[in-house]
Amino acid sequence: MSKLPLFDSPEIFQKLKPYLKTERFSKGAVIEESGFISKRLFFIQSGLIRVFYRTGGKEVCCHFAKEGEILTGIDSFFTGNPSIYTTQCIEETVCHSLTKEQLEWAFDHVEGMNRMGREFVTYAYIDLVERYNSVVTMSAQDRYQQFMQTQPEMLNRIPLGYLSTYLGMSQETLSRIRAQKA
């Protein structure tokens, strides 16, 4: 969901290392499927993941997570309810994961983890509010412009079809906006 300093904090990473499970996923691999409970928190070492839901027979991307970020089906991981989201790798991806039980242990025993947990929830909430505000208050062109300004390195990594649903527009509209910018 959000960039946090796990990989920038060797002390925390070293304390968690015995509990972290390293997982490698190929491009296109589904990490978690909607309808199931999210049981792991992922620290993304490398790669790119999309989060999407299905509605009206279509897939709608609602989040992209890349190296250095933390990802889970937050709606499910903390409640134990099945998630409506599916997570799928856009690129080959390497993650380190913890179960909820391991995370709870880390909050109690690893100095700095409580702060990191609070930051994760705070950033997840900020991401949600900013995403909502952009959809409600901005035009399609403005949403694309904002994405270009805030995440320019992602433009060449995300297929246009995924990006268009994330931005709330058809792929044709996105292509027209991109052509106008060129």
Sequence and secondary structure as in RCSB ss.txt:
>XXXX:A:sequence
MSKLPLFDSPEIFQKLKPYLKTERFSKGAVIEESGFISKRLFFIQSGLIRVFYRTGGKEVCCHFAKEGEILTGID
SFFTGNPSIYTTQCIEETVCHSLTKEQLEWAFDHVEGMNRMGREFVTYAYIDLVERYNSVVTMSAQDRYQQFMQT
QPEMLNRIPLGYLSTYLGMSQETLSRIRAQKA
>XXXX:A:secstr
 EE TTTT HHHHHHHTTT EEEEE TT EEE TTS   EEEEEEESEEEEEEEETTEEEEEEEEETTEEE  HH
HHTT S  S EEEESS EEEEEEEHHHHHHHHHHSTTHHHHHHHHHHHHHHHHHHHHHHHHH  HHHHHHHHHHH
 GGGTTTS HHHHHHHHTS HHHHHHHHHHH 
